[in-house]
């Protein structure tokens, strides 16, 4: 089975590595791919959102299957287009991808089907939103309705910060049309958990839970990023909490989407907050998380190509998926300046890694002279070990063997989880 993977980040590199190990896979293509993916698959250089370019490519190569991974092409209807061409796909169609494509839609869905989440108000008028902010007591959470590279969420601790967020989204167009409508939520507190749920719209399999580290700097300080690292499994997601989330959130969400005529097939990401009042949904994503995928997939034993194919057929129940009794840690190495402006084209030096430590390329490009940086998050180093403490130490040992000018990373990935477990 020849497969096209649409996307080109660290998450896609992790997926492609796992697909390459599947005995049923023939040729692997990536659109666009990246420097590291080039050693695993044929990189086409076609942008993930280039609908016409993808259409031409699949006609020429006659691929058997496609895995559409990032949010933008899913929201654009890439799966719909490919399936109309007779190519089965992993990933939700456009109607189902709206669960991430519009936060207003997802909030209304949760309200309609009694799925626990933060109280909120939705506004498409700047004046009305401003008036509401002035009537509330901070902190509050301001969210752009549409896709914003994972950065369209502002936690405002003062009224001034809330007003600045509204202005940047609704007047200044920081996120384009995605900010024309905003969601203003109550501020929730508690441990956060990321859960990746494989589903065919009926059955569901939860991959190991994880803990993302969104802020740019140690101590959860600095600006929001796409994610500076992750550990798995998340110590807060106990068996008891897993059952509660399945019963109160995960299964009801999948059923709700089906009831709305938007059956979800693919990977549904649940960003959860474990509050004093119980688990609540912070956000949905219509795809694998990044960098959570780089921490989670190395803990999974499965023929991923077969699993994806079965999901596309509505036969997830037939899949053989197993989870290792182990722990993982992924440390992200970023370009200086990220998540704001950063320079590209820096030479990357990568040393030899220990066994069960993997380098996932995100923002890299392969040149005649070797790898150079081409993005904000450049590389993720993931280590799998028998204990979380050892996984964290091993991931940082691996990170120490990679260098490029301006490189920075957080030094506390996994610290909170280790403290929760009473480890060091």
Secondary structure, 3 states (H helix, E strand, C coil): CCEEEEECCHHHHHHHHHHHCCCCCCCEEEEECCCCHHHCCEECCCCCCCHHHHHHHHHHHCCCEEEECCHHHHHHCHHHHHHHCCCEEECCCHHHHHHHHCHHHHHHHHHHCCCCECCEEEECCHHHHHHHHHHCCCCEEEEECCCCCCCCEEEECCHHHHHHHHHHHHHCCCCHHHHCCEEEEECCCCEEEEEEEEECCCCEEECCCEEECCEEEHHHEEEECCCCEEEECCCCCCHHHHHHHHHHHHHHHHHHHHHCCCCCCEEEEEEEEEECCEEEEEEEECCCCCCHHHHHHHHEECCHHHHHHHHHCCCHHHCCCEECCCEEEEEEEECCCCCCCCCCCCECEECCCCCCEEEEECCEEEECCEEEECCCEEEEEEEEECCHHHHHHHHHHHHCCEECCCCECCCCCCHHHHHHHCCC
